[in-house]
Amino acid sequence: MKRTMPSSANMTAEVIGSFSDENDIHALAEAATAAVLDGGGFGWIKPPTALAVGQYYRGVPLVPELELIVGRIDGIIYGAAQLQKPSRNNEAQAFAVQLIHHFVAPYARGHGLARLILQKAEERAKSLGFHILNLDVRASQVGAMSLYEAEGFVHWGTHPAYARIKGQVTAGQFYYKVLK
């Protein structure tokens, strides 16, 4: 499962409306699986099968309330995030969008790809007319929290019983950012 990083650091982030290349699905599923195995999130503690992860990501662009943003290095997907729009009948919160499932494969970290994905998600949220970007993260994700705070997210609360990992309850941190 360990992938060797490409030699150059040509990074991009883009919104995916559909998958035309099976290699993208496989790379995304591999990166997500590696992130989960490294303690990453998604609500998964143990990753599902590669087939199930691939099916999940094939379905994301089909859900009207979701926007999929992927990060690439030299054309290969190594990370992603999703914007979850409020349901159409939620008029009171129609100005805010949620960032979910933000990750970079552990073997691709340290190059700025997570930041690039986050910036693309913010850009996309603004282009869709949203004014607030919300997110939550396990308290164990120290690197992610540092990134969010460095990018101007405001920590507004802690949920002491946010998730249960290997029988242990862990806290979650909640953040928001005003999009200008």
C-alpha positions as CSV (number, residue, x, y, z in Angstrom):
1,M,0.0,0.0,0.0
2,K,3.0,2.4,0.5
3,R,3.3,4.7,-2.4
4,T,6.5,6.4,-3.5
5,M,6.1,10.2,-3.8
6,P,6.8,11.7,-7.3
7,S,10.0,13.6,-7.6
8,S,8.5,17.0,-8.4
9,A,6.1,19.0,-6.3
10,N,3.6,20.2,-8.9
11,M,0.5,20.6,-6.8
12,T,-3.1,21.4,-7.8
13,A,-6.5,21.3,-6.2
14,E,-9.7,21.0,-8.1
15,V,-13.4,20.4,-7.8
16,I,-14.4,17.0,-9.3
17,G,-17.9,16.9,-10.9
18,S,-17.4,13.3,-12.2
19,F,-14.7,10.8,-12.6
20,S,-13.5,9.9,-16.1
21,D,-10.4,8.0,-15.0
22,E,-10.4,4.8,-12.9
23,N,-6.9,5.7,-11.8
24,D,-8.3,8.7,-10.0
25,I,-10.8,6.5,-8.1
26,H,-8.0,4.1,-7.1
27,A,-5.6,6.8,-6.0
28,L,-8.3,8.5,-4.0
29,A,-9.4,5.3,-2.4
30,E,-5.8,4.4,-1.5
31,A,-5.1,7.8,-0.1
32,A,-8.3,7.8,2.0
33,T,-7.5,4.3,3.3
34,A,-4.0,5.3,4.3
35,A,-5.3,8.4,6.1
36,V,-7.8,6.2,8.0
37,L,-5.1,3.7,9.0
38,D,-3.0,6.6,10.2
39,G,-5.9,7.8,12.5
40,G,-7.4,10.2,10.1
41,G,-11.2,10.5,10.3
42,F,-14.2,10.2,8.1
43,G,-15.9,8.5,11.0
44,W,-14.1,5.3,10.0
45,I,-11.9,3.7,12.5
46,K,-11.0,0.8,10.2
47,P,-11.1,1.4,6.5
48,P,-13.7,-0.4,4.5
49,T,-12.6,-2.5,1.5
50,A,-11.0,-0.7,-1.4
51,L,-14.1,-1.5,-3.4
52,A,-16.4,0.1,-0.9
53,V,-14.2,3.3,-0.6
54,G,-14.1,3.5,-4.4
55,Q,-17.9,3.2,-4.6
56,Y,-18.3,5.8,-1.9
57,Y,-16.2,8.3,-3.8
58,R,-17.9,7.5,-7.1
59,G,-21.2,8.5,-5.4
60,V,-20.0,11.8,-3.9
61,P,-20.3,13.9,-7.1
62,L,-23.9,12.5,-7.5
63,V,-25.1,14.0,-4.2
64,P,-26.4,17.6,-4.9
65,E,-25.4,18.7,-1.4
66,L,-21.8,17.6,-1.7
67,E,-18.8,19.1,-3.6
68,L,-15.7,17.0,-3.9
69,I,-12.3,18.8,-3.9
70,V,-9.2,16.7,-4.6
71,G,-5.5,17.6,-4.3
72,R,-3.0,16.3,-6.7
73,I,0.8,16.1,-6.9
74,D,2.0,15.5,-10.4
75,G,-1.5,14.7,-11.5
76,I,-2.1,11.9,-8.9
77,I,-4.7,12.4,-6.2
78,Y,-3.2,12.3,-2.6
79,G,-5.9,14.1,-0.7
80,A,-9.4,15.5,-0.7
81,A,-12.2,17.4,1.2
82,Q,-15.9,17.8,0.7
83,L,-18.2,20.8,1.1
84,Q,-21.5,19.8,2.5
85,K,-24.2,22.3,1.6
86,P,-27.2,22.8,3.9
87,S,-30.4,21.0,2.8
88,R,-32.6,23.2,0.6
89,N,-35.3,23.5,3.3
90,N,-32.7,24.9,5.8
91,E,-33.3,28.6,5.1
92,A,-31.9,29.8,8.4
93,Q,-28.5,28.2,7.7
94,A,-28.4,28.6,4.0
95,F,-25.4,31.0,4.3
96,A,-23.1,28.4,5.8
97,V,-21.4,25.3,4.4
98,Q,-19.6,22.5,6.3
99,L,-16.1,21.2,5.4
100,I,-16.0,17.4,5.9
101,H,-13.6,14.6,5.2
102,H,-10.5,16.7,4.7
103,F,-7.4,14.6,4.5
104,V,-4.0,14.0,2.8
105,A,-2.4,10.6,2.7
106,P,0.3,10.3,5.3
107,Y,3.0,9.6,2.7
108,A,2.1,12.9,0.9
109,R,2.1,15.2,3.9
110,G,4.5,18.1,4.5
111,H,4.2,19.6,1.0
112,G,1.3,22.0,1.6
113,L,-1.3,19.9,-0.1
114,A,-3.8,20.0,2.8
115,R,-3.6,23.8,2.8
116,L,-4.1,23.9,-1.0
117,I,-7.2,21.7,-0.7
118,L,-8.5,23.9,2.1
119,Q,-7.9,27.1,0.1
120,K,-9.7,25.6,-2.9
121,A,-12.6,24.6,-0.7
122,E,-12.9,28.1,0.6
123,E,-12.7,29.5,-2.9
124,R,-15.5,27.1,-4.0
125,A,-17.6,27.9,-1.0
126,K,-17.4,31.7,-1.8
127,S,-18.2,31.1,-5.5
128,L,-21.3,29.2,-4.4
129,G,-22.4,32.2,-2.3
130,F,-21.6,30.9,1.2
131,H,-20.4,33.3,3.9
132,I,-19.4,30.9,6.7
133,L,-17.3,27.7,6.5
134,N,-17.7,25.4,9.5
135,L,-15.7,22.3,10.4
136,D,-15.1,19.9,13.2
137,V,-12.1,17.7,13.9
138,R,-11.0,15.1,16.4
139,A,-8.9,16.6,19.2
140,S,-6.2,14.1,18.3
141,Q,-5.7,15.7,14.9
142,V,-3.2,18.3,16.1
143,G,-1.7,19.0,12.7
144,A,-5.1,19.6,11.2
145,M,-6.1,22.0,14.0
146,S,-2.8,23.9,13.5
147,L,-3.6,24.3,9.8
148,Y,-7.1,25.5,10.4
149,E,-6.0,28.0,13.0
150,A,-3.1,29.3,10.7
151,E,-5.7,29.7,7.9
152,G,-7.9,31.9,10.1
153,F,-10.4,29.5,11.5
154,V,-11.8,30.4,14.9
155,H,-12.1,27.7,17.5
156,W,-15.5,28.1,19.1
157,G,-16.1,25.0,21.1
158,T,-15.1,21.5,22.3
159,H,-17.3,18.5,22.5
160,P,-15.9,16.2,25.2
161,A,-17.5,13.1,23.8
162,Y,-17.1,13.6,20.1
163,A,-16.0,10.1,19.0
164,R,-15.1,6.7,20.3
165,I,-11.8,5.3,19.0
166,K,-10.7,1.8,20.2
167,G,-13.0,2.0,23.2
168,Q,-11.7,5.4,24.3
169,V,-13.9,8.6,24.0
170,T,-12.1,11.5,22.5
171,A,-13.0,15.2,22.3
172,G,-13.8,17.1,19.1
173,Q,-13.0,20.7,18.2
174,F,-15.3,23.0,16.3
175,Y,-14.2,25.8,14.1
176,Y,-15.7,28.4,11.7
177,K,-14.3,31.0,9.3
178,V,-16.1,34.0,7.9
179,L,-15.5,34.0,4.1
180,K,-14.8,37.4,2.7
